[in-house]
Amino acid sequence: MIHEVLPPDTGSAFRAMKALRSDLVDEEAFVRAVDDVQRAEGYRLVGAFEDGESEAAAVAGFRICHSLAWGHYLYVDDLSTLPDARRCGHGRALFDWLLEEGRRLGCDQLHLDSGVGLDRADAHRLYLNAGMVIASHHFARYVEA
C-alpha cells in the first residue's frame, strides 16, 4: 500500500530513509528537519507499507519545481528501501506512484540524481528499467566560509 506520509506520522519513514541517508542518526531530528524545514520548501514524503505495518518498507521524498532547463517537473530527492524489503517491488511501486503524481500535477518531466558506485547498481537498474536515461553529469562543491 502506498500513501503520503504526513505529520504526525513522519517518523514512520525514518528507518527506510536511513537506509539511504546513513548520516541520519536520530528519528526526532529527522522529523524536525522534514516537518519544520523541508515541507515548508515544498518537500513531500510518500511511503510503501506492507500490510499491517505502521513503518514504511520504502520511502520517496520529492518536490515539484520549475526551471528554464526542464520546465515544470517532479524532482525526487530521496528514494530508499529497507535492506530486508529490497527486490520486493516497493521501489518500483513508489517510482510508478511518483510518475502518476507528476502527471496529475501537470509536470513535463521527472528527475533524480543518484550517487555512483557498486552499492548503487540495483538502484540504477531500477531507474533504467523504468525508462529513465542518464541525461547529465551533476557537479557539486562545498561553499567555503
C-alpha positions in Angstrom: 0.0 0.0 0.0 1.4 3.4 -1.0 0.3 6.6 0.7 1.6 10.1 1.5 3.3 10.3 4.9 2.1 13.4 6.7 2.6 14.8 10.2 2.3 13.4 12.9 3.4 10.1 11.1 6.7 11.4 9.6 8.7 9.1 11.9 7.2 6.1 10.1 9.6 6.9 7.3 12.8 7.2 9.4 14.2 3.6 9.1 13.6 3.4 5.4 15.2 6.8 4.8 18.2 5.9 7.0 18.9 3.1 4.6 19.9 5.7 2.0 20.8 8.6 4.3 23.1 6.8 6.7 24.1 10.1 8.4 20.6 10.3 9.9 21.0 9.1 13.5 18.1 10.5 15.4 14.4 10.0 14.4 13.3 13.2 16.2 15.9 15.3 14.3 14.7 13.7 11.1 11.1 14.5 11.8 12.0 18.1 12.7 14.1 18.5 9.5 11.3 17.2 7.3 8.3 18.7 9.0 9.8 22.1 10.1 12.2 22.8 7.2 11.7 20.7 4.1 7.9 20.7 4.0 7.9 24.5 4.1 10.1 24.3 0.9 7.6 22.0 -0.9 9.1 18.6 0.1 6.6 15.8 0.2 7.1 12.2 1.5 5.4 9.1 0.3 5.8 5.5 1.7 5.2 1.9 0.7 3.8 0.0 3.6 3.4 -3.8 3.9 0.0 -5.0 5.1 -0.4 -4.3 8.8 2.9 -2.4 9.2 3.0 1.1 10.6 6.6 1.6 9.4 7.4 2.2 5.8 9.3 -0.5 3.9 10.3 2.1 1.3 10.0 5.9 1.0 10.4 8.6 -1.5 10.9 12.3 -0.8 10.1 14.7 -3.7 9.1 18.2 -4.7 7.5 20.0 -7.6 9.8 22.6 -9.3 10.1 24.9 -12.3 13.3 25.7 -14.2 14.2 27.1 -17.6 16.0 23.8 -18.5 13.3 21.4 -17.5 10.1 23.3 -17.3 7.6 22.0 -14.7 9.0 18.9 -13.2 8.9 16.5 -10.3 12.3 16.1 -8.6 12.9 13.0 -6.5 15.2 14.0 -3.6 15.2 10.5 -1.9 14.1 7.0 -2.9 15.1 4.4 -0.4 14.1 0.8 0.7 14.8 -1.1 3.9 17.6 -3.6 3.1 15.3 -6.6 4.1 12.5 -5.3 1.9 14.5 -4.8 -1.3 13.7 -6.7 -4.5 10.0 -6.9 -3.5 8.8 -4.2 -5.8 8.5 -1.4 -3.3 10.9 0.9 -5.1 9.2 0.4 -8.5 5.8 0.9 -7.0 6.9 4.2 -5.5 8.5 5.2 -8.8 5.3 4.5 -10.6 3.3 6.5 -8.0 5.7 9.4 -8.5 5.2 9.3 -12.3 1.4 9.3 -11.8 1.6 12.2 -9.3 3.8 14.1 -11.8 1.2 13.5 -14.5 -1.6 14.5 -12.1 0.2 17.8 -11.3 0.9 18.6 -15.0 4.6 18.0 -14.8 6.6 17.7 -18.0 9.4 15.5 -16.6 10.6 13.5 -13.6 14.2 14.0 -12.4 16.5 12.5 -9.8 20.2 12.4 -9.0 21.8 9.1 -7.8 25.2 8.6 -6.3 27.6 6.3 -8.1 29.4 3.2 -7.0 28.9 -0.5 -6.9 26.5 -0.2 -4.0 24.1 1.8 -6.3 23.9 -0.7 -9.1 20.5 -2.0 -8.1 19.0 1.5 -7.8 20.4 2.4 -11.2 19.0 -0.8 -12.7 15.6 0.2 -11.3 15.8 3.7 -12.9 16.9 2.4 -16.3 14.3 -0.3 -16.3 11.7 2.4 -15.5 12.6 4.3 -18.7 15.0 6.9 -17.2 18.1 7.9 -19.1 21.4 9.3 -17.8 20.9 12.8 -19.1 23.7 14.8 -17.4 26.6 14.9 -15.0 25.8 16.5 -11.7 28.7 18.7 -10.3 28.9 19.8 -6.7 31.2 21.8 -4.5 31.1 22.9 -0.9 31.0 26.7 -0.4 33.8 27.7 1.9 33.2 30.3 4.6 
